[in-house]
Amino acid sequence: MTLPASSTKSSELARIAAEAAGTSSASVRFAVIHGPANGNDGPLPMALEDPDPDKEDPDAFPTDFLHFSAAGLSVSTSTWPSAMSAFSGRVQIGLPEHTGRRDTFAYSGHAVPNPGFIHQSTRKVEVLITLGNTHWSPTYREALMQALIIEKLTGLAAERGAPVLHLHTPVAPVPQPHGSDRGDGSNEPLRDAVGPCLRFAIGMDPRMSGTRLDFETELAALAEEYGFGLKLDDQRFNRVRGEWFTIRGFDRERYRQARGRLFPEVPVLTPRRAMIASVVGPSRTGTTAAAVGALRARGIGVLAASISSMRKTTFINLVLPVDGAATSPFPQWSGGWLDALPRLEQCAGHRPAAADESDEGLIADWKVALSPAMRCTYPQSSKQTGATTTGRVPYPIWLWWQLPYRTVDTPALLAEVQAALQPHTQRCEVAYAQSRLCRGDVVRGRAKLIVMLSQEHRDHNAVQRLLTDATDAAQERLRERLPALGGIDAGKVRLRLSPRERWLTYAGISA
Amino acid sequence: MTVNLRGRSAVADRSAGDPLDHLRTLIQALPVPTAPMTFPSRDAALGLALMDLSFRLDHLPRLSEHLTLMDRGHMSRVISVDVDLDLISPRLRNTLVVPGEAAPGGGAAALWVPVSRYSRRDLAPVAIRDSSGEVVPRLTHRDANRVTAAAFVALLSMLINAHEDVAAPASPIHQLRHTHQRSRWLIEAAITELIMVGSPVGQRLHSPLDHAALAPRGEGRPGDSRSVRALALAGLDTLFPAEGGDHMMVPFARLLQLATRQYILVAQLGLDRPRRFLTWEAPLLPAQHRPAPLQTLAKNMLPVNREFVVEYETEIPRSVKAYHLTLEVRQEISVRRFLMSSNVDDEFVEVLAQDLESVAGRAEPLGGHHKLLELEMQGIASRLAELGRRRLIDLASYEAYLARLPIPVGLGSAPPHRELTSDEVIAALSEGDCSLEVLAAFCAHYAADGLQHLARTGLAGEALVNIADGLRAAQVGWDVTTDNDPREHGAHAHWRRPSVELSPQSTEPVRAFAYMALADEAPALIESITRMVAGLALMVLGIGTLLSGGLDWLYSSRVADDFVPEQPDAVVAVLLLVPGLLLARLALPSTRSVLGQLHKYQRSLAAASVVVTTALAIAIGTVRSDLEMTRLFQVALAVLIVILVCCLCEFYARRNHRSSSVPRSARVPRWLRDARRSTRRVVEPDDFFDARGEV
């Protein structure tokens, strides 16, 4: 055993421990809210109303926040440091609480963070997987295929001890660049807001380039086997997030064949109902593969997923399709992972052979929050399918911000952004948003909004100009509003809205 | 020679085997505690916060070191830092607040702020002063150790709580946490002892067990000390597994090692003035090694116009934005060359070299995925180009430095530029030629889109291994900062963190090394001595000529009859007094000082010339034969001329030193020596000072 000269990991460990001890937090308190994204009674409340507003809670503002919305279902997660240490096991979760909004439930709990989950010093390898080139409306079969791919991908990372930093699906697809589209990307085609794509990032020790290369090679081999498209983040110097290097294009025929071969009996229907499952526990490598693998072995596919670690606690949020033949209501529930599995199997409606239990030891004591089964919806149009005829296409807008902690919390900020975009848009939804408390007591976040412009245009350049104008105007408005809202020094507000991801400043967070 | 050991610690650690060896030894040796150690949670939080801040020191935007060479062998250092308390996050600040300390008048509270780390061996008292000259209170070593121990105990319990086995009843982790707490207390006691007492560098910990022959017993009963120790050790093994130890063991062991070998220098600073300037005198640095005696003898005995070369090595926290290194020497000494080099990009180069080797080793699997190989190659090319660009900027600043020296080393000494085509660049790189010229050409071709399909060129494959070797050999990760002090007896280098950090996540301290060549420049002693020797030679010539009545005695074998003077006393007096007076005019320094070292040879020349004239005077007083007297005068004049020639050799050697374009030091980056085509052998410095692990 040799001691490498590197002290980077040691100082990271010291930092994690100092932050954990500094806030007198033996644990992490979290709250998860599940519900329909856009019910009749407004969008999903992203934060719980404080039941006791008089109480002076120094940690009233969550340190980390995650919101994810897909297929008409939404999940919001917030974490706070907590002094509570006396609970058995590494994570506990309370009973579902009805929030008053239809089908919307909140679950709160505590988890022990894992200070050994060291990944700040790692090099992020980000991957964009393309699973189709039409608009996003996955079938049961595709959901299973997606679960299989998530399992394989995260399994590849877990074999190498690389932590999954984040995983999201569906995400905005990246248009194939043309030879002439170089430079700042101003000429690049506009992106769809949501497509059958999956984006995930793992952390690799930069000194273990062999491991990284093996991972990438196996990923490419996997792409070849199943026919999915593979893009890697551009590793060239001075390239930023949102710039991709295509390794393999999407092979529709091969993907279709693989899907048919692997899951011949699964119906090719789009699920009508779905439920959200949030699996929570201390961060460790290999947990996502274990969770998704166990579900897939039980014939449960994944419609949409948002996996992320906050405060060294992992939140695996999965949108699972509910079997079309099942008629029972499947109410909300919370409890241990092993107890949740039979319930989930029931929802899936079919039972293959019993799964291999060996992998599940990793997350056996994790907790699960299940939402009631809800109706799901899919976006009706995309640029590829609908733009040419109607021009009514949802476009993505990216948002990056940095604000001092305890001034404006993320849900309030997102509401402000939506309000600022209001004059230019017919509809504006938050597809995902994530914020973290970073060093120096600033909250940094990234979000993707999906907007429908109020003016309809078929012309690419006109739409581009409209989007740019809308974001510039909204950005100005926000810069004026925010200092008044949170009593912040205007010089400390940093915020950027852009129709292109690569034009955001690098935020250093995974989302 | 304390620093000596410190410098080799990395090597010693590698041979020590298990990094937690000392902890295990103490677990075996300490009495088993029957009650837990009590550390207030406040202490633990303070200790962790201090540890975190002291590793990064990112609240110090600027660091300055002022070096003074006391004599040969000792260097004193004054360290100044700018502290910005606003850079410490408010949450961490809450932890650092000094309890019960409010400024008079209910002002802002004060914080404990780590400002430096230094070795436990340097126990000279350190007094920190602020800009007004007032001494700033410090945390005592004992208190600092106590909170550090509390921090480690807290960290251990966090690691145990989050371990995956904590809920598995039969596992050692579960037992440590819930049922067999004495073993955990034992680990905690061992950590506390280790931090309080410290641990030796690179050797086994000496424990009472070395002196006792313990009777071998079996497994031991449950609850006896043997089983408690066994469980503690098993718990350590589970928490920090040796395989895949990169994950947990190495970071933890490294933290523990630093905590046991270094002290944190913690100052108490009021929050009312968040930006402060602090300064303190660091413990005196002894020189670390002397060059071989033969080499020193040669330098002192040959007319090489010796320079006194001092090398200094230190560590800068990576987050420091600006670092100033100033050197001051006596006014009589000139700083002929001053050069600083830091390994700020070394980690980046090492990662790049490993990438190159990995790609080369996986040519086959990557070959099937052409685009993947292209991505790797483009990533490598972009980084190579960036390195070439950076080092070219360094070289330009070095050339500018040479040109603005008091005696400039002009462009004439620089080798002519070659202009390379992209094929030539690729061919040169494939052979492992990573000289600056090639890298700069590569950078230009890359920026001009001349290298868009690298996977198809000859570069992909075994050539990559050559490039990796070439990069390492050329030390491309080391930058160069030059002197910008207009004074001759002082030097100043201003190092700035590059605006784009190439290894952004790293907190590894930057190693910086300074090369200083001290010399005796005009008006130099050698000039006075040359004049003196010439004067003495003329005097001997004059007396001889006067005695013989012509210049014949110089070359003819004929001896004048009346060469022996009538009144020798007068000649003797002249021969004794004149050199004495001349010698008295030369200020000869003490031999311990640096100036004494520089003047050693010249002093012997002066002494030799005086010896010659004195010997001649004695001869005049005693010898009565014309022949002998003539021969003696001839010999004396010849010796003086030889000495004069030696003096002229010194001038020639000085000219050589002045026109040398690259210091002959092994620590000057190879690429710089190659860029100036310096093929001369490197030489050991006269003094080497190592301050690593202190700042």
Interface residues (C-beta under 8 A of the other chain):
Chain A: M1 T2 L3 P4 A5 S6 S7 T8 K9 S10 S11 E12 L13 A14 R15 A17 A18 E19 A20 A21 G22 T23 S24 A26 S85 S88 G89 R90 V112 P113 N114 P115 G116 I118 Q120 S121 T122 R123 G161 D205 P206 R207 S209 G210 R212 L213 D214 E216 T217 A220 A221 L232 D234 Q235 R236 F237 N238 R239 F245 T246 I247 R248 P282 R284 K312 L362 D365 Y405 R439 G440 D441
Chain B: A10 D13 R14 G17 D18 P19 S41 A44 A45 L48 A49 M51 D52 L53 F55 R56 L87 S89 P90 R91 L92 N94 T95 A151 A154 L155 M158 L159 N161 A162 E164 V166 A167 A242 G244 G245 D246 H247 M248 M249 V250 P251 F252 A253 R254 L255 Q257 L258 E350 V351 Q354 D355 E357 S358 V359 G361 R362 P365 L366 G368 H369 K371 L372 L375 E376 Q378 G379 A381 S382 R383 A385 E386 V500 S503 Q505 S506 T507 E508 P509
